[in-house]
Amino acid sequence: MASTDVTDVTDLVERARKGDPRAVARLISHVEDGSPLLRAVMAALTPYAGNAYVVGLTGSPGVGKSTSTSALVTAFRKQGKRVGVLAVDPSSPFSGGALLGDRVRMQEHATDRDVYIRSMASRGHLGGLSAATPQAVRVLDAAGCDVVLIETVGVGQSEVEIAGTADTAVVLLAPGMGDGIQAAKAGILEIGDVFVVNKADRDGADATARELGHMLALGESRNPGDWRPPIVKTVAATGQGIDEFVEALDKHKAWLEGNGKLAERRRYRASVEIEGIALATLRARIGDLHGDRRLSALADRVVGRELDPYSAADELVAGVSD
């Protein structure tokens, strides 16, 4: 790597730490594009990361995730905190980029230099997130954000990945949208640290909250001292209940810190990230072998019943790992 490239990365990181939004944007672009400078970027950011409180928001389409995220930004800014938002949007079928719907709905914060909002394309990645999300969180963390809010695509119950990406996972529901049934499905109840019934001014909000409470009670197998997820009712469009929402987040963060669970979650997050990078590296190396004599020879031996597929795969992995 050229020394000028390293100098550019150092300059970008310094500018990002001073709150320069263009520098933050360029660093996240390096992440999303899988830039050759990405390793240098991550190495330069690491000493400054690890301070932000990461909150993930998930739920079915139409429950008000963007409106709730915007309301949280307002509440945290009133506390004097710098806030970063990663809004993971569906990918455009034409350009592959984010459709930017979430960022459009948060325009009220566009002129605040202490709020950074970035739409990221899911690019077909399952789980409601982008594969680049963990590194993008690190950029915002190192850039001095006190809180990073991650809003998922909103595709339904496949979004359980957010539980491994955030310190606190929030599941949003709304009355009259079948969310009570949706919440009972595998994965959704287990990932929520805080449950929010948004649009609580609609008919059925109390019933939705009660039904959710019953389902949580049925699924409980908690020990004394374990966290019991609260259910908060909000009307994010007017700000109603947002103070209680923030209070629930503060309580969960305090519980995590008091029980050593915050460090535990972050260790798990780091292990998943390391594993993902290692697997991507191996996939790239194996992809380079298509048409290679080693892979063709192994395929011939499997077809000729000299070797089983698992043994062939072991040989292949050993070859690309050397």
ABEGO torsion letter per residue (X at the ends): XBAAAAAAAAAAAAAAAAGBAAAAAAAAAAAAAGBAAAAAAAAAAAAABGABBBBBBBEBBGAGAAAAAAAAAAAAAAAGBBBBBBBBBBBBAAAGBBAGAAAAAAAAAAABAABBBBBBBAGGBBGGBBAAAAAAAAAAAAAGBABBBBBBAGAEAAAAAAAAABABBBBBBBBGAGAAAAAABBGAAAABABBBBBGAABBGAAAAAAAAAAAAAAABBBBBGBBBBBBBBBBAAAGBGAAAAAAAAAAAAAAAAAAGAAAAAAAAAAAAAAAAAAAAAAAAAAAAABGBAAAAAAAAAAAAGABBAAAAAAAAAAAAAX
